[in-house]
Amino acid sequence: MVTQINNQTSEIIYPESDGLPLADNTLQFRLITTIQGGIDALFKDNPNVFVAGDLFWYPVEGE
């Protein structure tokens, strides 16, 4: 008897949204954007640093 091994790799789907707003209220939004802006200003001269907000990050493929 011969058994075939399925070598097909399924496409990994990474969600782009969780369907939730960035913040629950205006104060949270202001705090989040202020912190993000401050971190961006802190690293503005470092080309090795990318600062963003409200993004999903997948450091390990498939997880």
mmCIF file as Biopython writes it, N, C-alpha, C and O atoms, coordinates in Angstrom:
data_model
#
loop_
_atom_site.group_PDB
_atom_site.id
_atom_site.type_symbol
_atom_site.label_atom_id
_atom_site.label_alt_id
_atom_site.label_comp_id
_atom_site.label_asym_id
_atom_site.label_entity_id
_atom_site.label_seq_id
_atom_site.pdbx_PDB_ins_code
_atom_site.Cartn_x
_atom_site.Cartn_y
_atom_site.Cartn_z
_atom_site.occupancy
_atom_site.B_iso_or_equiv
_atom_site.auth_seq_id
_atom_site.auth_asym_id
_atom_site.pdbx_PDB_model_num
ATOM 1   N N  . MET A ? 1  ? 0.836   -1.164 0.000  1.0 0.0 1  A 1 
ATOM 2   C CA . MET A ? 1  ? 0.000   0.000  0.000  1.0 0.0 1  A 1 
ATOM 3   C C  . MET A ? 1  ? 0.893   1.243  0.000  1.0 0.0 1  A 1 
ATOM 4   O O  . MET A ? 1  ? 1.917   1.295  0.681  1.0 0.0 1  A 1 
ATOM 5   N N  . VAL A ? 2  ? 0.472   2.248  -0.787 1.0 0.0 2  A 1 
ATOM 6   C CA . VAL A ? 2  ? 1.213   3.502  -0.900 1.0 0.0 2  A 1 
ATOM 7   C C  . VAL A ? 2  ? 0.390   4.613  -0.251 1.0 0.0 2  A 1 
ATOM 8   O O  . VAL A ? 2  ? -0.810  4.743  -0.490 1.0 0.0 2  A 1 
ATOM 9   N N  . THR A ? 3  ? 1.054   5.392  0.557  1.0 0.0 3  A 1 
ATOM 10  C CA . THR A ? 3  ? 0.393   6.524  1.194  1.0 0.0 3  A 1 
ATOM 11  C C  . THR A ? 3  ? 1.002   7.805  0.670  1.0 0.0 3  A 1 
ATOM 12  O O  . THR A ? 3  ? 2.219   7.984  0.705  1.0 0.0 3  A 1 
ATOM 13  N N  . GLN A ? 4  ? 0.159   8.694  0.186  1.0 0.0 4  A 1 
ATOM 14  C CA . GLN A ? 4  ? 0.648   9.977  -0.298 1.0 0.0 4  A 1 
ATOM 15  C C  . GLN A ? 4  ? 0.648   10.983 0.842  1.0 0.0 4  A 1 
ATOM 16  O O  . GLN A ? 4  ? -0.270  11.041 1.659  1.0 0.0 4  A 1 
ATOM 17  N N  . ILE A ? 5  ? 1.706   11.765 0.862  1.0 0.0 5  A 1 
ATOM 18  C CA . ILE A ? 5  ? 1.802   12.830 1.845  1.0 0.0 5  A 1 
ATOM 19  C C  . ILE A ? 5  ? 1.324   14.115 1.191  1.0 0.0 5  A 1 
ATOM 20  O O  . ILE A ? 5  ? 1.765   14.465 0.096  1.0 0.0 5  A 1 
ATOM 21  N N  . ASN A ? 6  ? 0.439   14.800 1.852  1.0 0.0 6  A 1 
ATOM 22  C CA . ASN A ? 6  ? -0.096  16.046 1.323  1.0 0.0 6  A 1 
ATOM 23  C C  . ASN A ? 6  ? 0.927   17.154 1.558  1.0 0.0 6  A 1 
ATOM 24  O O  . ASN A ? 6  ? 1.140   17.575 2.696  1.0 0.0 6  A 1 
ATOM 25  N N  . ASN A ? 7  ? 1.555   17.624 0.491  1.0 0.0 7  A 1 
ATOM 26  C CA . ASN A ? 7  ? 2.567   18.665 0.586  1.0 0.0 7  A 1 
ATOM 27  C C  . ASN A ? 7  ? 2.005   20.060 0.357  1.0 0.0 7  A 1 
ATOM 28  O O  . ASN A ? 7  ? 2.760   21.032 0.327  1.0 0.0 7  A 1 
ATOM 29  N N  . GLN A ? 8  ? 0.713   20.173 0.199  1.0 0.0 8  A 1 
ATOM 30  C CA . GLN A ? 8  ? 0.121   21.481 -0.019 1.0 0.0 8  A 1 
ATOM 31  C C  . GLN A ? 8  ? 0.164   22.281 1.279  1.0 0.0 8  A 1 
ATOM 32  O O  . GLN A ? 8  ? -0.179  21.788 2.353  1.0 0.0 8  A 1 
ATOM 33  N N  . THR A ? 9  ? 0.589   23.506 1.146  1.0 0.0 9  A 1 
ATOM 34  C CA . THR A ? 9  ? 0.562   24.389 2.304  1.0 0.0 9  A 1 
ATOM 35  C C  . THR A ? 9  ? -0.666  25.280 2.182  1.0 0.0 9  A 1 
ATOM 36  O O  . THR A ? 9  ? -0.926  25.870 1.133  1.0 0.0 9  A 1 
ATOM 37  N N  . SER A ? 10 ? -1.403  25.362 3.258  1.0 0.0 10 A 1 
ATOM 38  C CA . SER A ? 10 ? -2.592  26.203 3.214  1.0 0.0 10 A 1 
ATOM 39  C C  . SER A ? 10 ? -2.185  27.662 3.386  1.0 0.0 10 A 1 
ATOM 40  O O  . SER A ? 10 ? -1.205  27.979 4.061  1.0 0.0 10 A 1 
ATOM 41  N N  . GLU A ? 11 ? -2.946  28.521 2.771  1.0 0.0 11 A 1 
ATOM 42  C CA . GLU A ? 11 ? -2.673  29.951 2.855  1.0 0.0 11 A 1 
ATOM 43  C C  . GLU A ? 11 ? -2.950  30.439 4.274  1.0 0.0 11 A 1 
ATOM 44  O O  . GLU A ? 11 ? -4.002  30.159 4.850  1.0 0.0 11 A 1 
ATOM 45  N N  . ILE A ? 12 ? -2.000  31.163 4.815  1.0 0.0 12 A 1 
ATOM 46  C CA . ILE A ? 12 ? -2.167  31.721 6.151  1.0 0.0 12 A 1 
ATOM 47  C C  . ILE A ? 12 ? -2.901  33.050 6.022  1.0 0.0 12 A 1 
ATOM 48  O O  . ILE A ? 12 ? -2.492  33.928 5.263  1.0 0.0 12 A 1 
ATOM 49  N N  . ILE A ? 13 ? -3.974  33.182 6.762  1.0 0.0 13 A 1 
ATOM 50  C CA . ILE A ? 13 ? -4.754  34.419 6.716  1.0 0.0 13 A 1 
ATOM 51  C C  . ILE A ? 13 ? -4.524  35.178 8.015  1.0 0.0 13 A 1 
ATOM 52  O O  . ILE A ? 13 ? -4.775  34.673 9.109  1.0 0.0 13 A 1 
ATOM 53  N N  . TYR A ? 14 ? -4.044  36.390 7.862  1.0 0.0 14 A 1 
ATOM 54  C CA . TYR A ? 14 ? -3.808  37.249 9.014  1.0 0.0 14 A 1 
ATOM 55  C C  . TYR A ? 14 ? -4.910  38.302 9.079  1.0 0.0 14 A 1 
ATOM 56  O O  . TYR A ? 14 ? -5.051  39.093 8.147  1.0 0.0 14 A 1 
ATOM 57  N N  . PRO A ? 15 ? -5.691  38.330 10.151 1.0 0.0 15 A 1 
ATOM 58  C CA . PRO A ? 15 ? -6.753  39.335 10.267 1.0 0.0 15 A 1 
ATOM 59  C C  . PRO A ? 15 ? -6.187  40.751 10.236 1.0 0.0 15 A 1 
ATOM 60  O O  . PRO A ? 15 ? -5.115  41.014 10.780 1.0 0.0 15 A 1 
ATOM 61  N N  . GLU A ? 16 ? -6.907  41.644 9.604  1.0 0.0 16 A 1 
ATOM 62  C CA . GLU A ? 16 ? -6.507  43.049 9.543  1.0 0.0 16 A 1 
ATOM 63  C C  . GLU A ? 16 ? -7.252  43.886 10.562 1.0 0.0 16 A 1 
ATOM 64  O O  . GLU A ? 16 ? -6.895  45.041 10.793 1.0 0.0 16 A 1 
ATOM 65  N N  . SER A ? 17 ? -8.279  43.324 11.173 1.0 0.0 17 A 1 
ATOM 66  C CA . SER A ? 17 ? -9.073  44.074 12.139 1.0 0.0 17 A 1 
ATOM 67  C C  . SER A ? 17 ? -9.704  43.103 13.126 1.0 0.0 17 A 1 
ATOM 68  O O  . SER A ? 17 ? -9.990  41.952 12.796 1.0 0.0 17 A 1 
ATOM 69  N N  . ASP A ? 18 ? -9.913  43.585 14.334 1.0 0.0 18 A 1 
ATOM 70  C CA . ASP A ? 18 ? -10.648 42.798 15.314 1.0 0.0 18 A 1 
ATOM 71  C C  . ASP A ? 18 ? -12.081 43.314 15.452 1.0 0.0 18 A 1 
ATOM 72  O O  . ASP A ? 18 ? -12.861 42.820 16.267 1.0 0.0 18 A 1 
ATOM 73  N N  . GLY A ? 19 ? -12.406 44.319 14.636 1.0 0.0 19 A 1 
ATOM 74  C CA . GLY A ? 19 ? -13.750 44.866 14.645 1.0 0.0 19 A 1 
ATOM 75  C C  . GLY A ? 19 ? -14.049 45.798 15.803 1.0 0.0 19 A 1 
ATOM 76  O O  . GLY A ? 19 ? -15.183 46.245 15.977 1.0 0.0 19 A 1 
ATOM 77  N N  . LEU A ? 20 ? -13.025 46.090 16.595 1.0 0.0 20 A 1 
ATOM 78  C CA . LEU A ? 20 ? -13.216 46.964 17.751 1.0 0.0 20 A 1 
ATOM 79  C C  . LEU A ? 20 ? -12.585 48.322 17.496 1.0 0.0 20 A 1 
ATOM 80  O O  . LEU A ? 20 ? -11.610 48.418 16.752 1.0 0.0 20 A 1 
ATOM 81  N N  . PRO A ? 21 ? -13.124 49.373 18.100 1.0 0.0 21 A 1 
ATOM 82  C CA . PRO A ? 21 ? -12.513 50.694 17.937 1.0 0.0 21 A 1 
ATOM 83  C C  . PRO A ? 21 ? -11.175 50.763 18.669 1.0 0.0 21 A 1 
ATOM 84  O O  . PRO A ? 21 ? -10.917 49.983 19.585 1.0 0.0 21 A 1 
ATOM 85  N N  . LEU A ? 22 ? -10.338 51.697 18.259 1.0 0.0 22 A 1 
ATOM 86  C CA . LEU A ? 22 ? -9.036  51.897 18.897 1.0 0.0 22 A 1 
ATOM 87  C C  . LEU A ? 22 ? -9.206  52.211 20.378 1.0 0.0 22 A 1 
ATOM 88  O O  . LEU A ? 22 ? -8.461  51.694 21.211 1.0 0.0 22 A 1 
ATOM 89  N N  . ALA A ? 23 ? -10.164 53.039 20.707 1.0 0.0 23 A 1 
ATOM 90  C CA . ALA A ? 23 ? -10.388 53.447 22.099 1.0 0.0 23 A 1 
ATOM 91  C C  . ALA A ? 23 ? -11.875 53.384 22.422 1.0 0.0 23 A 1 
ATOM 92  O O  . ALA A ? 23 ? -12.725 53.420 21.532 1.0 0.0 23 A 1 
ATOM 93  N N  . ASP A ? 24 ? -12.167 53.291 23.711 1.0 0.0 24 A 1 
ATOM 94  C CA . ASP A ? 24 ? -13.561 53.260 24.150 1.0 0.0 24 A 1 
ATOM 95  C C  . ASP A ? 24 ? -14.164 54.652 24.302 1.0 0.0 24 A 1 
ATOM 96  O O  . ASP A ? 24 ? -15.384 54.816 24.308 1.0 0.0 24 A 1 
ATOM 97  N N  . ASN A ? 25 ? -13.289 55.657 24.425 1.0 0.0 25 A 1 
ATOM 98  C CA . ASN A ? 25 ? -13.798 57.016 24.610 1.0 0.0 25 A 1 
ATOM 99  C C  . ASN A ? 25 ? -12.754 58.023 24.132 1.0 0.0 25 A 1 
ATOM 100 O O  . ASN A ? 25 ? -11.642 57.651 23.759 1.0 0.0 25 A 1 
ATOM 101 N N  . THR A ? 26 ? -13.125 59.288 24.149 1.0 0.0 26 A 1 
ATOM 102 C CA . THR A ? 26 ? -12.249 60.346 23.638 1.0 0.0 26 A 1 
ATOM 103 C C  . THR A ? 26 ? -10.972 60.467 24.455 1.0 0.0 26 A 1 
ATOM 104 O O  . THR A ? 26 ? -9.898  60.675 23.889 1.0 0.0 26 A 1 
ATOM 105 N N  . LEU A ? 27 ? -11.067 60.343 25.765 1.0 0.0 27 A 1 
ATOM 106 C CA . LEU A ? 27 ? -9.875  60.445 26.610 1.0 0.0 27 A 1 
ATOM 107 C C  . LEU A ? 27 ? -8.868  59.347 26.263 1.0 0.0 27 A 1 
ATOM 108 O O  . LEU A ? 27 ? -7.677  59.621 26.116 1.0 0.0 27 A 1 
ATOM 109 N N  . GLN A ? 28 ? -9.339  58.117 26.134 1.0 0.0 28 A 1 
ATOM 110 C CA . GLN A ? 28 ? -8.439  57.022 25.763 1.0 0.0 28 A 1 
ATOM 111 C C  . GLN A ? 28 ? -7.794  57.288 24.410 1.0 0.0 28 A 1 
ATOM 112 O O  . GLN A ? 28 ? -6.599  57.053 24.233 1.0 0.0 28 A 1 
ATOM 113 N N  . PHE A ? 29 ? -8.576  57.775 23.460 1.0 0.0 29 A 1 
ATOM 114 C CA . PHE A ? 29 ? -8.035  58.065 22.132 1.0 0.0 29 A 1 
ATOM 115 C C  . PHE A ? 29 ? -6.937  59.115 22.212 1.0 0.0 29 A 1 
ATOM 116 O O  . PHE A ? 29 ? -5.878  58.961 21.605 1.0 0.0 29 A 1 
ATOM 117 N N  . ARG A ? 30 ? -7.190  60.181 22.961 1.0 0.0 30 A 1 
ATOM 118 C CA . ARG A ? 30 ? -6.185  61.244 23.098 1.0 0.0 30 A 1 
ATOM 119 C C  . ARG A ? 30 ? -4.912  60.722 23.760 1.0 0.0 30 A 1 
ATOM 120 O O  . ARG A ? 30 ? -3.807  61.064 23.338 1.0 0.0 30 A 1 
ATOM 121 N N  . LEU A ? 31 ? -5.062  59.905 24.782 1.0 0.0 31 A 1 
ATOM 122 C CA . LEU A ? 31 ? -3.889  59.344 25.453 1.0 0.0 31 A 1 
ATOM 123 C C  . LEU A ? 31 ? -3.097  58.426 24.522 1.0 0.0 31 A 1 
ATOM 124 O O  . LEU A ? 31 ? -1.870  58.502 24.468 1.0 0.0 31 A 1 
ATOM 125 N N  . ILE A ? 32 ? -3.789  57.572 23.799 1.0 0.0 32 A 1 
ATOM 126 C CA . ILE A ? 32 ? -3.121  56.649 22.872 1.0 0.0 32 A 1 
ATOM 127 C C  . ILE A ? 32 ? -2.368  57.420 21.801 1.0 0.0 32 A 1 
ATOM 128 O O  . ILE A ? 32 ? -1.206  57.121 21.525 1.0 0.0 32 A 1 
ATOM 129 N N  . THR A ? 33 ? -3.016  58.410 21.195 1.0 0.0 33 A 1 
ATOM 130 C CA . THR A ? 33 ? -2.357  59.160 20.121 1.0 0.0 33 A 1 
ATOM 131 C C  . THR A ? 33 ? -1.244  60.058 20.647 1.0 0.0 33 A 1 
ATOM 132 O O  . THR A ? 33 ? -0.259  60.293 19.948 1.0 0.0 33 A 1 
ATOM 133 N N  . THR A ? 34 ? -1.389  60.560 21.870 1.0 0.0 34 A 1 
ATOM 134 C CA . THR A ? 34 ? -0.320  61.366 22.470 1.0 0.0 34 A 1 
ATOM 135 C C  . THR A ? 34 ? 0.911   60.508 22.746 1.0 0.0 34 A 1 
ATOM 136 O O  . THR A ? 34 ? 2.035   60.920 22.460 1.0 0.0 34 A 1 
ATOM 137 N N  . ILE A ? 35 ? 0.702   59.325 23.297 1.0 0.0 35 A 1 
ATOM 138 C CA . ILE A ? 35 ? 1.825   58.412 23.562 1.0 0.0 35 A 1 
ATOM 139 C C  . ILE A ? 35 ? 2.484   57.995 22.257 1.0 0.0 35 A 1 
ATOM 140 O O  . ILE A ? 35 ? 3.711   57.986 22.156 1.0 0.0 35 A 1 
ATOM 141 N N  . GLN A ? 36 ? 1.682   57.650 21.257 1.0 0.0 36 A 1 
ATOM 142 C CA . GLN A ? 36 ? 2.234   57.256 19.957 1.0 0.0 36 A 1 
ATOM 143 C C  . GLN A ? 36 ? 3.037   58.394 19.350 1.0 0.0 36 A 1 
ATOM 144 O O  . GLN A ? 36 ? 4.117   58.169 18.803 1.0 0.0 36 A 1 
ATOM 145 N N  . GLY A ? 37 ? 2.522   59.609 19.439 1.0 0.0 37 A 1 
ATOM 146 C CA . GLY A ? 37 ? 3.237   60.769 18.907 1.0 0.0 37 A 1 
ATOM 147 C C  . GLY A ? 37 ? 4.535   61.032 19.644 1.0 0.0 37 A 1 
ATOM 148 O O  . GLY A ? 37 ? 5.539   61.394 19.030 1.0 0.0 37 A 1 
ATOM 149 N N  . GLY A ? 38 ? 4.523   60.853 20.962 1.0 0.0 38 A 1 
ATOM 150 C CA . GLY A ? 38 ? 5.735   61.039 21.750 1.0 0.0 38 A 1 
ATOM 151 C C  . GLY A ? 38 ? 6.804   60.010 21.423 1.0 0.0 38 A 1 
ATOM 152 O O  . GLY A ? 38 ? 7.983   60.346 21.310 1.0 0.0 38 A 1 
ATOM 153 N N  . ILE A ? 39 ? 6.397   58.766 21.273 1.0 0.0 39 A 1 
ATOM 154 C CA . ILE A ? 39 ? 7.357   57.717 20.902 1.0 0.0 39 A 1 
ATOM 155 C C  . ILE A ? 39 ? 7.900   57.979 19.505 1.0 0.0 39 A 1 
ATOM 156 O O  . ILE A ? 39 ? 9.088   57.785 19.251 1.0 0.0 39 A 1 
ATOM 157 N N  . ASP A ? 40 ? 7.035   58.417 18.604 1.0 0.0 40 A 1 
ATOM 158 C CA . ASP A ? 40 ? 7.472   58.756 17.245 1.0 0.0 40 A 1 
ATOM 159 C C  . ASP A ? 40 ? 8.507   59.884 17.276 1.0 0.0 40 A 1 
ATOM 160 O O  . ASP A ? 40 ? 9.516   59.819 16.574 1.0 0.0 40 A 1 
ATOM 161 N N  . ALA A ? 41 ? 8.260   60.909 18.082 1.0 0.0 41 A 1 
ATOM 162 C CA . ALA A ? 41 ? 9.207   62.024 18.198 1.0 0.0 41 A 1 
ATOM 163 C C  . ALA A ? 41 ? 10.527  61.562 18.812 1.0 0.0 41 A 1 
ATOM 164 O O  . ALA A ? 41 ? 11.598  62.019 18.412 1.0 0.0 41 A 1 
ATOM 165 N N  . LEU A ? 42 ? 10.446  60.658 19.781 1.0 0.0 42 A 1 
ATOM 166 C CA . LEU A ? 42 ? 11.642  60.146 20.445 1.0 0.0 42 A 1 
ATOM 167 C C  . LEU A ? 42 ? 12.567  59.426 19.465 1.0 0.0 42 A 1 
ATOM 168 O O  . LEU A ? 42 ? 13.789  59.531 19.564 1.0 0.0 42 A 1 
ATOM 169 N N  . PHE A ? 43 ? 11.978  58.695 18.521 1.0 0.0 43 A 1 
ATOM 170 C CA . PHE A ? 43 ? 12.764  57.892 17.586 1.0 0.0 43 A 1 
ATOM 171 C C  . PHE A ? 43 ? 12.812  58.480 16.179 1.0 0.0 43 A 1 
ATOM 172 O O  . PHE A ? 43 ? 13.160  57.769 15.237 1.0 0.0 43 A 1 
ATOM 173 N N  . LYS A ? 44 ? 12.474  59.754 16.011 1.0 0.0 44 A 1 
ATOM 174 C CA . LYS A ? 44 ? 12.372  60.347 14.675 1.0 0.0 44 A 1 
ATOM 175 C C  . LYS A ? 44 ? 13.665  60.274 13.873 1.0 0.0 44 A 1 
ATOM 176 O O  . LYS A ? 44 ? 13.622  60.206 12.645 1.0 0.0 44 A 1 
ATOM 177 N N  . ASP A ? 45 ? 14.806  60.288 14.540 1.0 0.0 45 A 1 
ATOM 178 C CA . ASP A ? 45 ? 16.092  60.258 13.835 1.0 0.0 45 A 1 
ATOM 179 C C  . ASP A ? 45 ? 16.674  58.858 13.701 1.0 0.0 45 A 1 
ATOM 180 O O  . ASP A ? 45 ? 17.788  58.702 13.201 1.0 0.0 45 A 1 
ATOM 181 N N  . ASN A ? 46 ? 15.952  57.852 14.132 1.0 0.0 46 A 1 
ATOM 182 C CA . ASN A ? 46 ? 16.437  56.474 14.053 1.0 0.0 46 A 1 
ATOM 183 C C  . ASN A ? 46 ? 15.723  55.752 12.909 1.0 0.0 46 A 1 
ATOM 184 O O  . ASN A ? 46 ? 14.543  55.424 13.031 1.0 0.0 46 A 1 
ATOM 185 N N  . PRO A ? 47 ? 16.428  55.501 11.794 1.0 0.0 47 A 1 
ATOM 186 C CA . PRO A ? 47 ? 15.782  54.854 10.649 1.0 0.0 47 A 1 
ATOM 187 C C  . PRO A ? 47 ? 15.435  53.384 10.902 1.0 0.0 47 A 1 
ATOM 188 O O  . PRO A ? 47 ? 14.731  52.773 10.098 1.0 0.0 47 A 1 
ATOM 189 N N  . ASN A ? 48 ? 15.914  52.816 11.995 1.0 0.0 48 A 1 
ATOM 190 C CA . ASN A ? 48 ? 15.638  51.413 12.306 1.0 0.0 48 A 1 
ATOM 191 C C  . ASN A ? 48 ? 14.388  51.227 13.158 1.0 0.0 48 A 1 
ATOM 192 O O  . ASN A ? 48 ? 14.060  50.106 13.548 1.0 0.0 48 A 1 
ATOM 193 N N  . VAL A ? 49 ? 13.694  52.319 13.445 1.0 0.0 49 A 1 
ATOM 194 C CA . VAL A ? 49 ? 12.506  52.249 14.296 1.0 0.0 49 A 1 
ATOM 195 C C  . VAL A ? 49 ? 11.290  52.714 13.503 1.0 0.0 49 A 1 
ATOM 196 O O  . VAL A ? 49 ? 11.303  53.780 12.888 1.0 0.0 49 A 1 
ATOM 197 N N  . PHE A ? 50 ? 10.250  51.904 13.529 1.0 0.0 50 A 1 
ATOM 198 C CA . PHE A ? 50 ? 8.973   52.247 12.903 1.0 0.0 50 A 1 
ATOM 199 C C  . PHE A ? 50 ? 7.933   52.343 14.011 1.0 0.0 50 A 1 
ATOM 200 O O  . PHE A ? 50 ? 7.719   51.384 14.752 1.0 0.0 50 A 1 
ATOM 201 N N  . VAL A ? 51 ? 7.297   53.478 14.122 1.0 0.0 51 A 1 
ATOM 202 C CA . VAL A ? 51 ? 6.289   53.690 15.161 1.0 0.0 51 A 1 
ATOM 203 C C  . VAL A ? 51 ? 4.927   53.801 14.488 1.0 0.0 51 A 1 
ATOM 204 O O  . VAL A ? 51 ? 4.750   54.574 13.547 1.0 0.0 51 A 1 
ATOM 205 N N  . ALA A ? 52 ? 3.978   53.030 14.974 1.0 0.0 52 A 1 
ATOM 206 C CA . ALA A ? 52 ? 2.622   53.062 14.430 1.0 0.0 52 A 1 
ATOM 207 C C  . ALA A ? 52 ? 1.654   52.772 15.564 1.0 0.0 52 A 1 
ATOM 208 O O  . ALA A ? 52 ? 2.063   52.458 16.682 1.0 0.0 52 A 1 
ATOM 209 N N  . GLY A ? 53 ? 0.399   52.878 15.273 1.0 0.0 53 A 1 
ATOM 210 C CA . GLY A ? 53 ? -0.604  52.585 16.283 1.0 0.0 53 A 1 
ATOM 211 C C  . GLY A ? 53 ? -1.762  51.816 15.693 1.0 0.0 53 A 1 
ATOM 212 O O  . GLY A ? 53 ? -2.057  51.932 14.503 1.0 0.0 53 A 1 
ATOM 213 N N  . ASP A ? 54 ? -2.418  51.030 16.528 1.0 0.0 54 A 1 
ATOM 214 C CA . ASP A ? 54 ? -3.597  50.250 16.148 1.0 0.0 54 A 1 
ATOM 215 C C  . ASP A ? 54 ? -3.316  49.289 14.995 1.0 0.0 54 A 1 
ATOM 216 O O  . ASP A ? 54 ? -4.117  49.168 14.068 1.0 0.0 54 A 1 
ATOM 217 N N  . LEU A ? 55 ? -2.184  48.615 15.062 1.0 0.0 55 A 1 
ATOM 218 C CA . LEU A ? 55 ? -1.823  47.623 14.051 1.0 0.0 55 A 1 
ATOM 219 C C  . LEU A ? 55 ? -1.698  46.252 14.695 1.0 0.0 55 A 1 
ATOM 220 O O  . LEU A ? 55 ? -1.303  46.130 15.854 1.0 0.0 55 A 1 
ATOM 221 N N  . PHE A ? 56 ? -2.034  45.236 13.937 1.0 0.0 56 A 1 
ATOM 222 C CA . PHE A ? 56 ? -1.759  43.876 14.388 1.0 0.0 56 A 1 
ATOM 223 C C  . PHE A ? 56 ? -0.334  43.540 14.000 1.0 0.0 56 A 1 
ATOM 224 O O  . PHE A ? 56 ? 0.145   43.953 12.945 1.0 0.0 56 A 1 
ATOM 225 N N  . TRP A ? 57 ? 0.331   42.801 14.842 1.0 0.0 57 A 1 
ATOM 226 C CA . TRP A ? 57 ? 1.725   42.438 14.604 1.0 0.0 57 A 1 
ATOM 227 C C  . TRP A ? 57 ? 1.834   40.927 14.724 1.0 0.0 57 A 1 
ATOM 228 O O  . TRP A ? 57 ? 1.399   40.338 15.713 1.0 0.0 57 A 1 
ATOM 229 N N  . TYR A ? 58 ? 2.416   40.309 13.711 1.0 0.0 58 A 1 
ATOM 230 C CA . TYR A ? 58 ? 2.576   38.862 13.685 1.0 0.0 58 A 1 
ATOM 231 C C  . TYR A ? 58 ? 4.065   38.535 13.606 1.0 0.0 58 A 1 
ATOM 232 O O  . TYR A ? 58 ? 4.593   38.360 12.509 1.0 0.0 58 A 1 
ATOM 233 N N  . PRO A ? 59 ? 4.761   38.449 14.759 1.0 0.0 59 A 1 
ATOM 234 C CA . PRO A ? 59 ? 6.207   38.238 14.746 1.0 0.0 59 A 1 
ATOM 235 C C  . PRO A ? 59 ? 6.618   36.842 14.300 1.0 0.0 59 A 1 
ATOM 236 O O  . PRO A ? 59 ? 7.747   36.654 13.845 1.0 0.0 59 A 1 
ATOM 237 N N  . VAL A ? 60 ? 5.723   35.850 14.420 1.0 0.0 60 A 1 
ATOM 238 C CA . VAL A ? 60 ? 6.043   34.480 14.031 1.0 0.0 60 A 1 
ATOM 239 C C  . VAL A ? 60 ? 5.028   34.032 12.984 1.0 0.0 60 A 1 
ATOM 240 O O  . VAL A ? 60 ? 3.820   34.083 13.218 1.0 0.0 60 A 1 
ATOM 241 N N  . GLU A ? 61 ? 5.522   33.596 11.837 1.0 0.0 61 A 1 
ATOM 242 C CA . GLU A ? 61 ? 4.631   33.180 10.756 1.0 0.0 61 A 1 
ATOM 243 C C  . GLU A ? 61 ? 3.723   32.042 11.215 1.0 0.0 61 A 1 
ATOM 244 O O  . GLU A ? 61 ? 4.185   31.056 11.790 1.0 0.0 61 A 1 
ATOM 245 N N  . GLY A ? 62 ? 2.439   32.192 10.955 1.0 0.0 62 A 1 
ATOM 246 C CA . GLY A ? 62 ? 1.473   31.156 11.251 1.0 0.0 62 A 1 
ATOM 247 C C  . GLY A ? 62 ? 0.866   31.220 12.640 1.0 0.0 62 A 1 
ATOM 248 O O  . GLY A ? 62 ? -0.065  30.471 12.938 1.0 0.0 62 A 1 
ATOM 249 N N  . GLU A ? 63 ? 1.364   32.086 13.483 1.0 0.0 63 A 1 
ATOM 250 C CA . GLU A ? 63 ? 0.800   32.186 14.840 1.0 0.0 63 A 1 
ATOM 251 C C  . GLU A ? 63 ? -0.072  33.410 14.973 1.0 0.0 63 A 1 
ATOM 252 O O  . GLU A ? 63 ? -0.630  33.658 16.042 1.0 0.0 63 A 1 
#
